[in-house]
Amino acid sequence: MLTERHLEIFVALAEEEHFGAAAQRVGITQPPLSQGLRRLEALLGVRLFERERGVFLTEEGALLLPHARRALAALAELRETGAREHADGRRLRLGLAPEVPAPLAADVAAAPVRAGNRARISTVTAPTATLLSDVASGRLDLAVVRHPSVLHGLAAGQVILLPTWILAPARPAESGGTPAGPSPRRLPVAVRPRGEAPAAHDLFVDTLASRGRRVETVVVTDERAGLALVAAGQAVLVTADEALTASRVERRRATDPPLPLRLRVVWNPRRSGSGSGDPAGTAQLLEDVLARQAAR
């Protein structure tokens, strides 16, 4: 098996060009160094050094030397990163649904630190279904997910309702500056794939259809893609991002019917998070940030 010591012997001998100096450099005697070199050459299937008049790299050795150096550097970086993570101590691993607007997501992630939690914060953005799986498996300590969702034994805080806006293509204006004529033909609603949050998706569509109208949807990968369709006059989009807009796009509050973004903080009560400490207490901090946004 190729080991780090084999690589150290190779690099040391290439740079020192002397068996004794190379052995001293790697902290062994010359016989084990020679044995290690023979083992490395057997593993690689090439002769690395000419030994008849001094010690010189063969053509194959010269080609492999940069790879050996990079491998040693990568191993050193791996050890340094591990030591740094150990020294840093606790880590709070937080997941956020992609529907959470970026400024709000930043405030949510910062809330534990601002409250005195000294854990390092790491965040991921992923669909609700993925976040629920990751919290259940322990890959995440807490997550902000769309509601309703099937929790499968996870604990959850209160449901927070964030206001939303409907983005639609702007209607052309008459000479006096007022919109010309009636609203354009009914456009499909841009939505993310149902599999990302099935129950929340169905509730959203059912609410849209509560006025007895047939609802058509078009699937987009994210809100930026949805906004592009709106700007192109091909869809409407419901978003909680109060800053999301583009030219020739109209914004109005989604109130008829209300289409709030329903969010909830979840955690696994059977697991002790590495940085979450009291997960219910940390969840309350996140909820407080969400609730302040909902009250605006």
C-alpha angles and dihedrals in degrees: 000000000000110000138186089251090059089055092046090053091049095050095041093051092046091053099038097038088204128092095216095048092045092050091050090049094055093040101248137101124262099258094058089045092054090046091050092050092051089050092050092049090050092050093049095040094227138096109247102186140033108225105179100089103021124310117303134161117255119225089262091048092052090052093050098043096082090051091052091050092050091049092052091047091051091050091049091050090049092054092046092051091049092049091048092051091049092050092047091059122195125032127198110211111203130184125202130193112238091239090070106100114246098244091049092046089054092051091048093051092047095048098087092049092048088052091055103266105145095198119120111252121227120179136192130187115217141142117285093251091055093046092052090052092048093050091049092051094046096247087119130035097207137355139194106225138173118266135260100043135147102254101191094208099325119135117240139191129222122307113257118204114210118195117245139203131220113227115202136167110275114250116236112261127235120234090274092057098253121122112273118239130328127330114290121260115297109278128205118261116245110233137169118249113293092230091068092068111355100180094044091046092052093048090051094051092043090052091051089052094047090100090064094258127133110246123213121194137193120204119233131179095232143343093274089060089047091051090052090056090049092051089049090054094245105109148006124236134207113210140168090209105106091194098051110111145117138197115291090020122120122211127203133164113264099238106128093084103003110239105185121178102244113211134178135181114232134187139167111256090196093061131065107220118226093236106009096086100182101016093195090053092047090048089055090056090053092046091052090058092048092047093053090054091048091053095054 
